[in-house]
Each structure stands twice: as structure tokens, then as C-alpha cells.
């Protein structure tokens, strides 16, 4: 059973500022502050995380998340954290896509990217 597949659907807004817990040590290793979208699959590629003051941003690839609870996200260990260059190179930040028009393959406008 995949805990991410079986988790209730959440909005992007819900994923922001979520604590990230390291299951191996039991400590909070940061909070999410951004979402990277893979344009090819149109799915979340990674979550951006700022682990603390004066530390470089790090990323958690979507497949490295262990679970997504109502109050926190969990990862197996801090070892899954990646730098920006280590995640999908052509992925885009969700906040850069918000407000953009969405069209069908046949050119019909469906609306705009929101949450």
C-alpha cells in the first residue's frame, strides 16, 4: 500500500509550510515552502524545503516522501534531501505557473492554474 496514493487529496496550499519529519531520528528537519511541477507528467516532482536560517534550500523528490499526514510530511531520513540540480532539471515552480491559462489540445480554454 502506497501511503501517498492512499492519502486524501490535498491542495497545494495545504502542502506549503508543512513540517517535514525525519522518521529515522524523529526530528523536524524543515518546512515545505515550494512545489516543483514536472511539465511532462504534469505532476509534483519535488517539494522545496528551507531547513533553517542561513541554510541552502533543499528538495524532497515526491517519490522520497514516506507519508503525508494532516499535520506533517515524513521522510525515511535526512539522506533523501536533494539540491536543486539533483531534481528534475526542467521542472517548474508551481507559483510560476499560477495564473497561467490552461488549454485543451484542441485549443479550448479551460481556465487558469490555481491551487
C-alpha positions in Angstrom: 0.0 0.0 0.0 1.4 3.4 -1.1 0.8 6.0 1.7 0.8 8.8 -0.8 -1.6 7.2 -3.2 -4.0 6.3 -0.3 -3.7 9.7 1.3 -6.7 12.1 0.9 -6.2 14.7 -1.9 -4.7 17.9 -0.6 -4.4 21.3 -2.3 -1.0 22.9 -3.0 -1.8 25.4 -0.3 -2.0 22.6 2.3 1.4 21.3 1.3 3.0 24.7 2.0 4.6 25.3 5.4 4.2 21.7 6.4 6.8 20.4 8.9 9.0 17.6 7.5 9.8 14.9 9.9 12.8 12.6 9.7 11.5 9.1 10.7 15.0 7.8 11.5 15.7 10.5 14.1 12.2 11.7 14.9 13.1 15.3 14.5 11.7 18.1 12.3 14.2 18.9 9.5 12.4 21.8 8.0 9.2 23.1 6.5 8.0 23.0 2.9 8.0 26.3 1.0 7.6 25.4 -2.6 6.4 22.9 -5.1 8.2 21.8 -8.3 6.0 20.5 -11.2 7.2 18.2 -13.9 5.7 19.6 -17.1 6.0 16.3 -18.9 3.9 14.3 -16.4 2.0 17.3 -15.0 2.7 16.0 -11.5 4.6 17.1 -8.5 8.2 16.4 -9.0 9.6 17.7 -5.6 8.9 19.8 -2.6 11.2 22.7 -1.8 12.2 22.9 1.8 14.1 25.6 3.7 15.7 23.7 6.6 16.6 26.7 8.6 18.1 30.2 8.8 21.2 30.6 6.6 20.9 27.1 5.1 20.5 26.5 1.4 17.1 25.3 0.2 16.8 21.6 -0.3 14.3 19.4 -2.1 12.4 16.2 -1.4 11.6 14.3 -4.5 8.0 13.3 -4.5 8.9 9.6 -4.6 11.0 10.0 -1.5 8.1 11.1 0.7 7.2 8.4 3.1 3.8 9.7 4.2 1.6 12.8 4.2 -0.3 13.3 7.4 -2.8 16.0 8.3 -0.1 17.8 10.4 3.3 16.9 8.8 5.1 15.1 6.0 7.5 12.3 6.7 10.7 11.1 5.0 12.7 8.0 5.9 15.8 10.0 6.8 17.5 13.3 6.1 19.6 11.5 3.5 16.8 11.8 0.9 17.2 15.6 0.7 18.5 16.8 -2.6 19.9 20.1 -4.1 18.1 21.9 -6.9 20.4 20.4 -9.5 19.6 16.9 -8.4 15.9 17.1 -9.0 14.2 17.2 -12.4 16.0 19.9 -14.4 13.1 21.0 -16.4 10.6 21.2 -13.6 8.9 24.5 -12.8 7.8 26.1 -9.5 4.1 26.0 -9.1 3.9 29.6 -8.1 5.4 30.5 -11.5 2.6 28.6 -13.2 -0.3 30.0 -11.1 -2.5 32.4 -13.1 -1.4 30.9 -16.4 -4.1 29.9 -18.9 -4.9 26.2 -19.4 -6.0 24.9 -22.8 -7.0 21.6 -24.2 -5.1 20.0 -27.1 -7.7 21.4 -29.4 -7.3 24.9 -28.2 -10.3 25.3 -25.9 -9.5 27.5 -22.9 -10.3 25.6 -19.6 -9.3 28.3 -17.1 -6.2 29.2 -15.1 -3.9 27.4 -12.9 -4.8 28.0 -9.3 -4.4 25.6 -6.4 
